[in-house]
């Protein structure tokens, strides 16, 4: 019997995986809202970087809305 994974589940799992470290540190150190504002947020995430690398095979990343300056 196979596992059926919906698109919504995959999206939620990806987002969760990318922010779980921030949530864990916030709980451990009793973070306040200002702490999140001052925290360095890594961008692009590894998942986004891999997606952009894959897309760049067919499109110029500089023309993508995620990568435009």
C-alpha distance (Angstrom), angle and dihedral (degrees) to the residues before:
residue distance angle dihedral
X1 . . .
X2 3.81 . .
X3 3.76 127.9 .
X4 3.80 113.4 -113.4
X5 3.79 111.7 -145.8
X6 3.78 118.7 -171.7
X7 3.79 124.9 -148.0
X8 3.79 90.8 -112.0
X9 3.79 92.0 54.9
X10 3.79 91.9 50.0
X11 3.80 92.2 49.7
X12 3.78 92.1 49.2
X13 3.79 92.2 47.5
X14 3.81 91.9 50.6
X15 3.79 93.3 49.9
X16 3.79 91.3 45.7
X17 3.80 92.4 50.6
X18 3.79 91.3 52.2
X19 3.80 96.7 51.0
X20 3.79 103.1 32.2
X21 3.80 91.8 96.3
X22 3.81 91.1 54.9
X23 3.80 91.6 48.6
X24 3.81 91.9 48.3
X25 3.80 92.7 50.5
X26 3.81 91.5 45.5
X27 3.78 91.0 54.5
X28 3.80 93.7 43.8
X29 3.80 95.1 50.3
X30 3.83 98.5 31.5
X31 3.80 91.9 -117.9
X32 3.77 122.0 -155.8
X33 3.80 127.6 -149.0
X34 3.81 90.9 -96.2
X35 3.81 89.4 56.4
X36 3.81 90.1 59.3
X37 3.79 90.9 48.6
X38 3.81 91.4 52.5
X39 3.82 94.8 42.0
X40 3.78 118.7 107.8
X41 3.81 107.1 -117.1
X42 3.79 114.1 -157.2
X43 3.80 113.2 -127.1
X44 2.88 130.6 -147.1
X45 3.75 96.8 27.4
X46 3.80 118.2 -141.4
X47 3.81 89.9 -101.3
X48 3.80 92.0 52.2
X49 3.81 92.5 44.8
X50 3.81 91.2 52.9
X51 3.81 90.7 48.2
X52 3.82 91.7 50.4
X53 3.81 90.3 48.0
X54 3.80 90.3 52.5
X55 3.81 93.2 46.5
X56 3.81 90.6 48.7
X57 3.79 88.3 69.2
X58 3.81 87.2 71.6
X59 3.83 105.8 19.4
X60 3.78 137.9 35.2
X61 3.85 106.2 -103.0
X62 3.80 90.3 -147.9
X63 3.81 88.1 66.6
X64 3.83 94.3 52.9
X65 3.80 116.2 101.1
X66 3.82 90.3 -127.9
X67 3.79 92.9 57.3
X68 3.79 104.2 35.6
X69 3.76 117.6 114.6
